[in-house]
Amino acid sequence: INENSELDFGENKIDEPDDYIGTDESGKGDIFGPLVTAAVYLNKTTAAVLNEYGIRDSKTVSDNQISGLAKIIKNTVGENFEIIVINPAKYNQLYSKFKNLNDLLAWSHLKAIENLSERSKCKEVIIDQFSSKVSEMNKKLFSSKIKVLQTPKAERFTAVAAASILARDKFNKWFKFNPAKELKLKKGASTTVQTQALNIRKLYGEQKINEIAKLNFKTFRQ
């Protein structure tokens, strides 16, 4: 973020740019599965196409629809997207380093931005507001100036909504193809999911649970 920029731009103060990158993540509130961060670059043409298809925040879309919408996004933007998948074992390793979920999130978002910005040459980014560390990490990661705008409810911007769908699609696929798929892991962090996680740890040990679950949840700390 430029030194003269503010973190809180307010929900109504940012017009959708003609040419920008949007990022979002999936899995941060789920005990099982990876943390997935996606970035999507759009220009006026590709944004118009995705708007025609009704691309919107993944939280308003059923999991049955996510896969089809993800294909539409990829077909529309070509190579102009980036997905960072942090599988549970790597997540647990990184969390022990960062000691804070928002810092880990900031790192994953900025890595996705860095990779996509190199390909697209785009220097303007919109991201959901979650951590002031984005500004600090931005200066460390990038040698060139990239304008990263944080705003509440960023999914109202098409590129951010598209990124949310790609992230959710990748997150959903992990549950189908993960090493413990025979365990029929549940999504979320409900009491049912917590019980399942603790039972798996009891039956299969620390190594197995480290491979499939995020250990920073209170379920494990307690």
VOPATI-782828 format. One line per field, with one value per atom (N, C-alpha, C, CB): x negated, z negated, y negated; atom name. Coordinates in steps of 0.1 Angstrom, whole numbers. Atoms other than C-alpha are relative to their C-alpha. Glycine has a CB too. Layout:
<recs>
c1 <- c(X; ...)
c3 <- c(Z; ...)
c2 <- c(Y; ...)
atome <- c(CA; ...)
</recs>
This chain:
<recs>
c1 <- c(-8; 0; -9; 10; 8; -14; 1; 5; 1; -25; 11; -14; -10; 1; 14; -1; -13; 29; 5; 0; -6; 53; 5; 11; -5; 63; 15; -4; -15; 100; 5; 6; -4; 113; 16; -4; -15; 150; 6; 4; -7; 175; 4; 12; -5; 187; -10; 12; 10; 155; -9; -9; 9; 139; 9; -8; -6; 151; -8; 0; 7; 144; -9; 10; 10; 112; 3; -14; -1; 110; -9; -2; 12; 79; -5; -11; 4; 72; 0; 9; 0; 65; 8; -15; -8; 89; -5; 15; 4; 80; 10; -14; -9; 100; -5; 15; 5; 95; 11; -9; -10; 113; -7; 7; 6; 108; -5; -10; 6; 97; 8; -2; -9; 127; 3; 13; -3; 126; -12; 1; 11; 107; -7; 7; 6; 101; -3; 8; 3; 85; -10; 13; 10; 62; 5; -7; -3; 61; -3; -8; 2; 66; 2; 10; -1; 60; -1; -11; 0; 68; 0; 13; 1; 61; 5; -14; -5; 79; -2; 15; 2; 69; 12; -14; -11; 98; -3; 13; -1; 100; 15; -9; -14; 132; 8; 2; -6; 139; 3; -9; -2; 134; 9; -13; -9; 152; 15; -3; -13; 182; 6; 0; -4; 183; 4; -12; -3; 182; 12; -12; -12; 209; 12; 0; -11; 231; 3; -4; -2; 226; 5; -12; -4; 236; -10; 13; 10; 203; 2; -14; -2; 207; -7; 16; 7; 193; 4; 4; -3; 189; 8; -14; -8; 206; 15; -2; -14; 239; 3; 3; -1; 233; -1; -10; 1; 240; -13; 12; 11; 211; 2; -5; -3; 229; -2; 14; 1; 226; -15; 9; 13; 190; -9; -7; 9; 172; 3; 2; -4; 192; -4; 15; 4; 186; -15; 6; 15; 149; -5; -6; 4; 146; 3; 8; -4; 164; -11; 14; 10; 139; -13; -2; 12; 109; 0; -4; -1; 121; 0; 13; -1; 128; -14; 10; 12; 95; -13; -1; 12; 71; -10; -6; 11; 38; 0; -13; 0; 48; 7; 7; -4; 54; -11; 13; 10; 33; 6; -12; -5; 41; -11; 10; 10; 20; 7; -6; -6; 29; -10; 3; 8; 15; 6; -2; -6; 22; -3; -6; 1; 27; -14; 9; 13; -8; -9; -8; 7; -23; 6; 0; -7; 3; -5; 15; 4; -6; -14; 1; 14; -43; -1; -8; 0; -36; 6; 7; -7; -12; -10; 12; 9; -39; -11; -7; 9; -61; 7; -6; -7; -35; 7; 10; -7; -16; 13; -9; -12; 13; 6; -3; -7; 39; 0; 14; 0; 42; -13; 5; 13; 5; -3; -11; 1; 5; 9; 4; -9; 35; -7; 13; 7; 16; -11; -5; 11; -14; 5; -8; -5; 7; 6; 11; -6; 27; -11; 9; 10; -5; -8; -9; 7; -22; 8; -3; -9; 8; -1; 14; 1; 7; -14; 1; 14; -31; -1; -10; 1; -28; 8; 4; -9; 2; -4; 14; 5; -12; -11; -4; 11; -43; 5; -10; -6; -22; 8; 8; -10; 5; -6; 12; 6; -17; 9; -4; -9; 12; -5; 14; 6; 3; 11; -9; -10; 37; 8; 10; -6; 53; 11; -11; -11; 85; 1; 14; 1; 85; 10; -14; -9; 109; -8; 8; 8; 99; 0; 7; 1; 85; -12; 0; 12; 50; -8; -8; 9; 28; -14; -2; 13; -1; -2; -2; 1; 7; -9; 14; 8; -9; -15; 4; 14; -41; -6; 0; 5; -44; -1; 9; 1; -37; -13; 12; 13; -68; -12; -2; 11; -89; 0; 1; -1; -76; -3; 14; 0; -75; -11; 13; 10; -104; 7; -12; -8; -79; 12; 4; -12; -50; 13; 1; -13; -17; 10; -1; -11; 14; 10; 7; -9; 32; 11; -8; -11; 66; 7; 9; -8; 82; 14; -7; -13; 120; 9; 6; -10; 148; 9; 9; -10; 171; -6; 14; 6; 146; 6; -15; -6; 165; 10; 7; -9; 188; -7; 6; 8; 160; -1; -14; 0; 161; -12; 3; 12; 125; -2; -12; 0; 127; 10; 2; -10; 159; -5; 13; 6; 142; -11; -5; 11; 112; 6; -9; -7; 136; 5; 11; -5; 151; -11; 8; 12; 117; -6; -10; 6; 105; 9; -2; -10; 137; 0; 14; 1; 135; -12; 0; 13; 99; 2; -12; -3; 109; 9; 6; -9; 138; -6; 12; 6; 117; -10; -8; 9; 92; 8; -5; -7; 120; 3; 13; -3; 125; -13; 5; 13; 88; -11; -5; 10; 71; -4; 5; 5; 50; 9; -13; -9; 77; 15; -1; -14; 108; 9; 0; -9; 120; 6; -8; -6; 126; 12; -11; -12; 153; 0; 13; 2; 141; 11; -14; -10; 166; -6; 10; 5; 163; 5; 5; -4; 166; -8; 15; 6; 158; 10; -9; -11; 190; -5; 13; 3; 191; -2; 11; 1; 196; -14; 11; 14; 164; -11; -2; 10; 145; -1; 3; -1; 156; -7; 14; 7; 145; -15; 6; 15; 111; -6; -2; 6; 105; 0; 7; -1; 116; -11; 14; 11; 92; -13; 1; 13; 63; -2; 0; 1; 71; -2; 13; 1; 74; -13; 11; 11; 46; -13; 4; 12; 22; -2; -12; 3; 6; -4; -11; 5; -10; 12; -9; -12; 23; 8; 9; -8; 42; -7; 4; 8; 13; 1; -14; -1; 18; 13; -3; -14; 55; 7; 8; -7; 63; -8; 6; 7; 54; 0; 7; 2; 40; 1; -13; -1; 44; 14; -3; -13; 81; 0; 10; -1; 91; 2; 12; -2; 102; -13; 6; 13; 65; -7; -8; 8; 51; 5; 2; -5; 74; -3; 15)
c3 <- c(0; 0; 0; -12; 0; 9; -14; 11; 14; -22; -2; -1; 2; -16; 0; 11; 0; -13; -14; 9; 12; -41; 1; -5; -1; -50; 2; -13; 0; -55; 10; -14; -11; -22; -1; 13; 1; -32; 11; -1; -10; -14; 12; -7; -12; 9; 7; -4; -5; 17; 11; -11; -11; 43; 12; -5; -13; 79; 5; 10; -6; 97; 11; 5; -10; 117; 13; -5; -13; 154; 1; 11; -2; 149; -14; 9; 14; 115; -3; -10; 5; 95; -13; -4; 12; 68; -7; 2; 7; 41; -11; -6; 11; 16; -4; 4; 5; -4; -4; -12; 5; -15; -10; 12; 9; -44; -13; 7; 13; -72; -12; 1; 11; -93; -2; 1; 0; -87; -7; 15; 7; -110; 10; -11; -10; -81; 13; 2; -13; -48; 0; 6; -2; -34; -1; 14; -2; -34; 15; -10; -14; 2; 3; 9; -4; 16; 15; -7; -14; 51; 4; 6; -6; 72; 14; -1; -13; 104; 6; 1; -7; 129; 10; 7; -10; 149; 6; -7; -7; 175; 3; 13; -3; 187; 8; 8; -9; 213; -8; 11; 7; 190; -12; -5; 11; 161; 5; -6; -6; 184; 2; 13; -3; 194; -13; 6; 13; 157; -6; -9; 5; 148; 7; 2; -8; 176; -6; 15; 5; 160; -15; 1; 14; 126; -11; -2; 9; 109; -13; 5; 12; 72; -11; -4; 12; 37; -2; -12; 1; 32; -12; -1; 12; -2; 4; -11; -5; 18; 10; 5; -10; 41; -7; 11; 6; 33; 5; 3; -5; 35; 13; -11; -12; 63; 12; 0; -11; 84; 2; -2; 0; 75; 12; -13; -10; 99; 14; 0; -14; 130; 1; 2; -1; 122; 0; -13; -1; 116; 14; -10; -14; 151; 9; 6; -8; 166; -3; -4; 3; 148; 6; -16; -6; 159; 15; -4; -14; 195; 5; 5; -3; 194; -1; -8; 3; 179; 5; -15; -5; 193; -11; 12; 10; 174; -11; 7; 9; 155; -14; 6; 13; 122; -7; -1; 8; 93; -12; -4; 12; 66; -9; 4; 10; 35; -10; -8; 9; 16; -11; 8; 12; -19; -7; -10; 6; -29; -15; 7; 14; -66; -6; -6; 6; -74; 2; 6; -2; -58; -7; 15; 8; -74; -14; 1; 14; -108; -2; -5; 0; -101; 1; 11; -2; -89; -12; 13; 11; -118; -12; -4; 11; -143; 2; -1; -3; -126; -1; 15; 0; -122; -13; 11; 13; -155; 1; -10; -2; -140; 14; -1; -12; -114; 10; -2; -9; -99; 7; -7; -6; -94; 11; -10; -10; -76; 12; -7; -11; -55; 9; -5; -8; -45; 8; -10; -7; -35; 13; -9; -11; -13; 11; -5; -10; 4; 8; -8; -7; 12; 9; -10; -9; 26; 13; -7; -12; 49; 9; -4; -8; 59; 7; -10; -6; 65; 13; -10; -11; 88; 12; -4; -11; 108; 6; -5; -5; 110; 10; -12; -9; 127; 14; -6; -13; 154; 7; -2; -6; 159; 1; -9; 1; 152; -6; 14; 6; 133; -14; -2; 12; 103; -10; 3; 9; 87; -5; 8; 6; 63; -10; -7; 11; 42; -8; 7; 9; 12; -12; -5; 12; -18; -11; -3; 11; -49; -11; -4; 11; -75; -9; 4; 8; -86; 4; 0; -3; -88; 4; -12; -4; -82; 15; -6; -15; -45; 5; 6; -3; -43; -2; -7; 4; -61; 9; -15; -9; -41; 14; -2; -13; -9; 3; 3; -2; -13; 1; -11; 0; -20; 12; -13; -11; 8; 14; 1; -13; 37; 2; 4; -3; 52; 8; 8; -7; 75; -8; 14; 7; 63; 5; 2; -3; 62; -9; -1; 8; 50; -5; 9; 6; 27; -9; -9; 7; 15; -8; 10; 9; -15; -3; -13; 2; -19; -6; 13; 5; -38; 11; -11; -10; -18; 14; -1; -13; 11; 11; -1; -10; 27; 9; -7; -9; 43; 13; -7; -12; 68; 8; -3; -7; 96; -1; 15; 1; 95; -14; 3; 13; 58; -2; -11; 0; 62; 8; 6; -8; 89; -7; 14; 8; 67; -11; -6; 11; 39; 5; -6; -6; 62; 4; 13; -4; 75; -13; 7; 12; 39; -6; -10; 5; 28; 8; -1; -8; 57; -3; 15; 3; 49; -14; 0; 14; 12; 1; -9; -1; 21; 6; 9; -6; 43; -9; 13; 9; 15; -8; -10; 7; -3; 8; -5; -8; 26; 3; 14; -4; 32; -10; 13; 10; -1; -5; -12; 4; -17; -9; -6; 10; -43; 5; -13; -5; -20; -5; 15; 5; -33; -14; -1; 13; -67; 2; -8; -2; -51; -9; -2; 9; -67; 3; 3; -1; -74; 1; -12; -1; -66; -12; 13; 11; -91; -13; -2; 13; -128; -11; -3; 10; -145; -10; 8; 10; -175; 6; -11; -7; -152; 6; 10; -6; -133; -10; 9; 11; -165; -6; -11; 5; -178; 10; -3; -10; -145; 0; 14; 1; -147; -12; 0; 12; -182; 0; -13; -2; -174; 9; 5; -9; -145; -6; 13; 7; -166; -10; -8; 9; -192; 7; -8; -7; -166; 8; 9; -10; -142; -4; 13; 5; -162; 5; 3; -3; -159; 14; -9; -14; -125; 10; 4; -9; -108; -1; -3; 1; -123; 5; -15; -5; -114; 15; -4; -14; -78; 6; 5; -5; -76; -7; -1; 8; -102; -4; -13; 4; -112; -16; 5; 14; -147; -9; -3; 8; -158; -6; 8; 6; -166; -14; 8; 14; -202; -4; -6; 1; -198; -4; 12; 2; -198; -11; 13; 10; -220; -14; 1; 13; -249; -3; 0)
c2 <- c(12; 0; -12; 0; 12; -34; -7; -9; 6; -54; -10; -6; 10; -80; 6; -11; -7; -54; 3; 12; -4; -45; 15; -9; -14; -9; 0; 7; 0; -18; -10; -2; 9; -32; -2; 5; 1; -26; 7; -15; -9; -5; -7; 6; 7; -32; -10; -8; 10; -51; 5; -4; -5; -28; 4; 13; -4; -26; 12; -11; -12; 7; -4; 10; 4; 2; 7; 3; -6; 10; 12; -10; -9; 31; 3; -6; -2; 48; 15; -8; -13; 79; 1; 5; -2; 92; 13; 0; -12; 118; 3; -2; -5; 139; 14; 0; -13; 171; 9; -2; -10; 202; 10; 8; -10; 226; -5; 8; 5; 203; 4; -15; -3; 212; 15; -8; -15; 250; 7; 5; -8; 274; 9; 8; -8; 298; -7; 13; 5; 290; -11; -5; 10; 264; -14; 2; 15; 226; -3; -9; 3; 216; -15; 9; 14; 181; -1; -9; 2; 171; -15; 7; 14; 140; 1; -6; 0; 131; -14; 4; 13; 103; -1; 0; 3; 87; -14; 0; 13; 59; -2; 0; 3; 43; 11; -13; -11; 71; 12; 3; -13; 101; -2; 5; 3; 84; 0; -14; 0; 78; 14; -8; -14; 115; 7; 8; -7; 127; -6; -2; 6; 102; 6; -15; -7; 117; 13; 1; -14; 151; -1; 8; 2; 136; 5; 8; -4; 143; -8; -1; 7; 134; 7; -1; -6; 141; 15; -8; -14; 178; 4; 7; -3; 176; 0; -10; 0; 170; 10; -14; -10; 199; 14; -1; -13; 236; 7; 8; -7; 260; 8; 10; -7; 278; -9; 5; 9; 247; -5; -12; 6; 237; 6; 3; -5; 261; -5; 16; 5; 250; -15; 1; 14; 213; -2; -7; 0; 220; 2; 10; -3; 234; -12; 13; 12; 203; -10; -5; 10; 181; 3; -1; -4; 200; -1; 14; 2; 201; -14; 7; 14; 164; -7; -7; 7; 152; 6; -2; -7; 178; 2; -8; -2; 177; -11; 0; 11; 146; 3; -12; -4; 163; 7; 8; -6; 176; 6; -10; -6; 201; 5; 12; -5; 207; 10; -12; -10; 239; 3; 13; -3; 243; 12; -12; -12; 279; 0; 12; 1; 286; 1; 10; -2; 298; -13; 12; 12; 267; -11; -3; 10; 245; 0; 2; -1; 258; -5; 14; 4; 252; -16; 6; 15; 216; -7; -4; 6; 209; -1; 7; 0; 218; -11; 14; 11; 192; -14; 1; 13; 164; -3; -1; 1; 171; -8; -7; 8; 152; 3; -15; -4; 162; -12; 4; 11; 127; -3; -13; 2; 125; 11; 0; -11; 159; -3; 13; 4; 147; -11; -5; 11; 115; 6; -10; -6; 136; 7; 9; -8; 159; -9; 10; 9; 131; -7; -11; 7; 112; 9; -7; -10; 143; 2; 13; -2; 148; -13; 3; 12; 111; -1; -12; 1; 112; 8; 5; -9; 142; -5; 14; 4; 129; -14; -1; 13; 93; 1; -9; -2; 106; 4; 11; -5; 123; -11; 12; 10; 96; -14; 0; 14; 65; -10; -4; 8; 52; -5; 7; 6; 29; -5; -11; 4; 23; 12; -10; -12; 48; -4; 8; 2; 50; 13; -4; -11; 72; -3; 3; 2; 77; -5; 13; 6; 58; 10; -13; -9; 81; -2; 14; 2; 70; -12; 13; 11; 40; 5; -10; -6; 64; 0; 13; 0; 63; -11; -1; 11; 29; 3; -13; -3; 40; 11; 4; -11; 73; -4; 12; 5; 55; -6; -10; 7; 34; 9; -11; -10; 64; 9; 9; -10; 86; -7; 5; 6; 61; -10; -6; 10; 42; -12; 6; 11; 23; -4; 5; 5; 3; 7; -16; -6; 22; -7; 15; 7; 3; 11; -11; -10; 27; -7; 10; 6; 14; 10; -7; -9; 31; -7; 3; 5; 26; 10; -6; -10; 43; 4; -6; -6; 66; -2; -7; 2; 66; 9; 3; -9; 95; -7; 12; 7; 69; -4; -13; 2; 64; 13; -6; -12; 89; 9; -3; -8; 100; 7; -9; -6; 106; 11; -11; -11; 126; 12; -5; -11; 146; 8; -5; -7; 153; 8; -11; -8; 164; 14; -8; -12; 190; 10; -3; -9; 203; 6; -7; -5; 206; 11; -11; -10; 224; 13; -6; -12; 248; 9; -4; -8; 258; 6; -9; -5; 262; 12; -11; -11; 284; 13; -4; -11; 306; 7; -4; -7; 313; 11; -10; -10; 331; 13; -6; -11; 354; 8; -4; -7; 362; 0; -7; 0; 358; 14; -8; -13; 386; 8; -1; -6; 393; 0; -7; 1; 392; 11; 0; -11; 426; -4; 12; 4; 408; -9; -7; 9; 386; -12; 8; 12; 354; -10; -6; 10; 327; -14; 1; 14; 290; -8; -6; 9; 262; 2; 1; -2; 261; 2; -13; -3; 272; 10; 5; -10; 294; 14; 0; -13; 324; 1; 1; 0; 315; 1; -13; -1; 310; 14; -10; -14; 344; 9; 4; -9; 360; -2; -3; 3; 343; 7; -15; -5; 354; 16; -4; -15; 390; 5; 4; -4; 391; 0; -9; 1; 379; 12; -13; -11; 405; 14; 2; -12; 433; 2; 2; -1; 424; -8; -5; 6; 402; -14; 8; 14; 367; -2; -4; 2; 373; -1; 11; 0; 381; -13; 12; 12; 352; -13; -2; 11; 328; -1; 2; -1; 339; -5; 14; 3; 331; -11; 13; 10; 305; -12; 6; 12; 270; 0; -13; -2; 273; -12; 7; 12; 237; -2; -12; 1; 243; 3; 9; -3; 243; 14; -8; -14; 279; 7; 6; -7; 289; -7; 0; 7; 262; 4; -15; -3; 272; 15; -2)
atome <- c(N; CA; C; CB; N; CA; C; CB; N; CA; C; CB; N; CA; C; CB; N; CA; C; CB; N; CA; C; CB; N; CA; C; CB; N; CA; C; CB; N; CA; C; CB; N; CA; C; CB; N; CA; C; CB; N; CA; C; CB; N; CA; C; CB; N; CA; C; CB; N; CA; C; CB; N; CA; C; CB; N; CA; C; CB; N; CA; C; CB; N; CA; C; CB; N; CA; C; CB; N; CA; C; CB; N; CA; C; CB; N; CA; C; CB; N; CA; C; CB; N; CA; C; CB; N; CA; C; CB; N; CA; C; CB; N; CA; C; CB; N; CA; C; CB; N; CA; C; CB; N; CA; C; CB; N; CA; C; CB; N; CA; C; CB; N; CA; C; CB; N; CA; C; CB; N; CA; C; CB; N; CA; C; CB; N; CA; C; CB; N; CA; C; CB; N; CA; C; CB; N; CA; C; CB; N; CA; C; CB; N; CA; C; CB; N; CA; C; CB; N; CA; C; CB; N; CA; C; CB; N; CA; C; CB; N; CA; C; CB; N; CA; C; CB; N; CA; C; CB; N; CA; C; CB; N; CA; C; CB; N; CA; C; CB; N; CA; C; CB; N; CA; C; CB; N; CA; C; CB; N; CA; C; CB; N; CA; C; CB; N; CA; C; CB; N; CA; C; CB; N; CA; C; CB; N; CA; C; CB; N; CA; C; CB; N; CA; C; CB; N; CA; C; CB; N; CA; C; CB; N; CA; C; CB; N; CA; C; CB; N; CA; C; CB; N; CA; C; CB; N; CA; C; CB; N; CA; C; CB; N; CA; C; CB; N; CA; C; CB; N; CA; C; CB; N; CA; C; CB; N; CA; C; CB; N; CA; C; CB; N; CA; C; CB; N; CA; C; CB; N; CA; C; CB; N; CA; C; CB; N; CA; C; CB; N; CA; C; CB; N; CA; C; CB; N; CA; C; CB; N; CA; C; CB; N; CA; C; CB; N; CA; C; CB; N; CA; C; CB; N; CA; C; CB; N; CA; C; CB; N; CA; C; CB; N; CA; C; CB; N; CA; C; CB; N; CA; C; CB; N; CA; C; CB; N; CA; C; CB; N; CA; C; CB; N; CA; C; CB; N; CA; C; CB; N; CA; C; CB; N; CA; C; CB; N; CA; C; CB; N; CA; C; CB; N; CA; C; CB; N; CA; C; CB; N; CA; C; CB; N; CA; C; CB; N; CA; C; CB; N; CA; C; CB; N; CA; C; CB; N; CA; C; CB; N; CA; C; CB; N; CA; C; CB; N; CA; C; CB; N; CA; C; CB; N; CA; C; CB; N; CA; C; CB; N; CA; C; CB; N; CA; C; CB; N; CA; C; CB; N; CA; C; CB; N; CA; C; CB; N; CA; C; CB; N; CA; C; CB; N; CA; C; CB; N; CA; C; CB; N; CA; C; CB; N; CA; C; CB; N; CA; C; CB; N; CA; C; CB; N; CA; C; CB; N; CA; C; CB; N; CA; C; CB; N; CA; C; CB; N; CA; C; CB; N; CA; C; CB; N; CA; C; CB; N; CA; C; CB; N; CA; C; CB; N; CA; C; CB; N; CA; C; CB; N; CA; C; CB; N; CA; C; CB; N; CA; C; CB; N; CA; C; CB; N; CA; C; CB; N; CA; C; CB; N; CA; C; CB; N; CA; C; CB; N; CA; C; CB; N; CA; C; CB; N; CA; C; CB; N; CA; C; CB; N; CA; C; CB; N; CA; C; CB; N; CA; C; CB; N; CA; C; CB; N; CA; C; CB; N; CA; C; CB; N; CA; C; CB; N; CA; C; CB; N; CA; C; CB; N; CA; C; CB; N; CA; C; CB; N; CA; C; CB; N; CA; C; CB; N; CA; C; CB; N; CA; C; CB; N; CA; C; CB; N; CA; C; CB; N; CA; C; CB; N; CA; C; CB; N; CA; C; CB; N; CA; C; CB; N; CA; C; CB; N; CA; C; CB; N; CA; C; CB; N; CA; C; CB; N; CA; C; CB; N; CA; C; CB; N; CA; C; CB; N; CA; C; CB; N; CA; C; CB; N; CA; C; CB; N; CA; C; CB; N; CA; C; CB; N; CA; C; CB; N; CA; C; CB; N; CA; C; CB; N; CA; C; CB; N; CA; C; CB; N; CA; C; CB; N; CA; C; CB; N; CA; C; CB; N; CA; C; CB; N; CA; C; CB; N; CA; C; CB; N; CA; C; CB; N; CA; C; CB; N; CA; C; CB; N; CA; C; CB; N; CA; C; CB; N; CA; C; CB; N; CA; C; CB; N; CA; C; CB; N; CA; C; CB; N; CA; C; CB; N; CA; C; CB; N; CA; C; CB; N; CA; C; CB; N; CA; C; CB; N; CA; C; CB; N; CA; C; CB; N; CA; C; CB; N; CA; C; CB; N; CA; C; CB; N; CA; C; CB; N; CA; C; CB; N; CA; C; CB; N; CA; C; CB)
</recs>
